[in-house]
Amino acid sequence: MHKILSNNQIAQDVYLMTVEGTFEGRMGQFYMLRAWGHYPVLSRPISIYNLEPDSIQFLYKAGGEGTARFASLRPGDSIQLEGPFGNGFPEVDGKTALVGGGIGIAPLFYTARQLDKPDIYLGFRGASYMTEAFAPYASELVVRVDANLLLDVDMQKYDNIFVCGPLGMMEAAARMAEGLETKLYVSLEKRMACGIGACYGCSVRTASGNRKVCSDGPVFQAQEVAWHEKLSV
Ligand SMILES: Cc1cc2nc3c(=O)[nH]c(=O)nc-3n(C[C@H](O)[C@H](O)[C@H](O)COP(=O)(O)OP(=O)(O)OC[C@H]3O[C@@H](n4cnc5c(N)ncnc54)[C@H](O)[C@@H]3O)c2cc1C
């Protein structure tokens, strides 16, 4: 168990939790979080938002039963963390852009810190949040509220683009990148149970067969994903 240092609401239903300890992780990986005993049965997958030598941060949206419990935690309370899990974003060369929609910005902050000043595009519904944190790590920062963020992204300018956001946004980005040399990577979100590849609950169809979001992903090359099947297996 690890001690929560802070757990602050930073936008409607969105919280930033800081947990004390020395943790590992690469950009785009996630932890399984749990702050209860037997019920709810499953821990919740949450991406690494930030890592410091003595703490880890998670940016999460409280909605269902588990995340609502996270939101009620106070400094000094305990939380169980398992991880890091998943493949994370790949190490890449060349000009890179990060594109995040809503809570999909969560894995992109630590990613931005690991890269050499990528261009960063952040889109929100209603109101933006955390954008000032990204600014020092961006070559160019574009923030859009209630607009189609992808219209701002000239994909041909980039060697690599990392996208995390609503499924429709990632699918639209994949369509836009078709035929370009730009490598587009998406971080997929699927309901998952174990987080370690044992239960197959988070399988998606790809060009190379069924793959598990938790252990083969969550990051996939966009053209590998069978978008027309809406990620079902
Ligand atoms: C690899 C990965 C990284 C993620 N990173 C973040 C993050 O950084 N911040 C954030 O706010 N959210 C993130 N999510 C989504 C987050 O895990 C779900 O919103 C959360 O599990 C929902 O739990 P709940 O208690 O709110 O909902 P409930 O409805 O109570 O959840 C019920 C069950 O369904 C699962 N579940 C429900 N919705 C999702 C979903 N969209 N994706 C995966 N499992 C789901 C839960 O884990 C739980 O097992 C991530 C998901 C994945 C797969």
The ligand as a Gaussian input file, in Angstrom:
#p B3LYP/6-31G(d) Opt

LIG

0 1
 C       -4.682000       1.193000     -20.509000
 C       -5.729000       2.112000     -19.939000
 C       -5.332000       3.318000     -19.371000
 C       -6.300000       4.185000     -18.839000
 N       -5.885000       5.362000     -18.301000
 C       -6.794000       6.199000     -17.771000
 C       -6.382000       7.430000     -17.165000
 O       -5.196000       7.763000     -17.103000
 N       -7.355000       8.220000     -16.637000
 C       -8.683000       7.873000     -16.680000
 O       -9.525000       8.632000     -16.191000
 N       -9.092000       6.726000     -17.241000
 C       -8.189000       5.876000     -17.774000
 N       -8.610000       4.706000     -18.323000
 C      -10.039000       4.379000     -18.281000
 C      -10.362000       3.885000     -16.883000
 O       -9.675000       2.681000     -16.625000
 C      -11.865000       3.636000     -16.752000
 O      -12.533000       4.857000     -16.941000
 C      -12.181000       3.080000     -15.382000
 O      -11.630000       1.792000     -15.257000
 C      -13.661000       3.007000     -15.175000
 O      -13.867000       2.565000     -13.863000
 P      -15.090000       3.103000     -12.988000
 O      -14.949000       2.579000     -11.632000
 O      -15.199000       4.576000     -13.188000
 O      -16.328000       2.506000     -13.796000
 P      -17.139000       1.148000     -13.595000
 O      -18.228000       1.253000     -14.584000
 O      -17.466000       0.937000     -12.158000
 O      -16.099000       0.072000     -14.053000
 C      -16.508000      -1.255000     -14.150000
 C      -15.434000      -2.120000     -14.738000
 O      -15.263000      -1.806000     -16.088000
 C      -13.959000      -1.383000     -16.303000
 N      -14.079000      -0.222000     -17.174000
 C      -15.118000       0.629000     -17.259000
 N      -14.898000       1.574000     -18.194000
 C      -13.688000       1.304000     -18.715000
 C      -12.897000       1.914000     -19.709000
 N      -13.333000       2.986000     -20.390000
 N      -11.689000       1.393000     -19.959000
 C      -11.247000       0.320000     -19.288000
 N      -11.959000      -0.338000     -18.346000
 C      -13.153000       0.165000     -18.058000
 C      -13.380000      -1.010000     -14.977000
 O      -11.972000      -1.171000     -14.920000
 C      -14.063000      -1.969000     -14.113000
 O      -13.383000      -3.176000     -14.190000
 C       -7.670000       3.833000     -18.878000
 C       -8.063000       2.620000     -19.441000
 C       -7.114000       1.778000     -19.975000
 C       -7.542000       0.484000     -20.588000

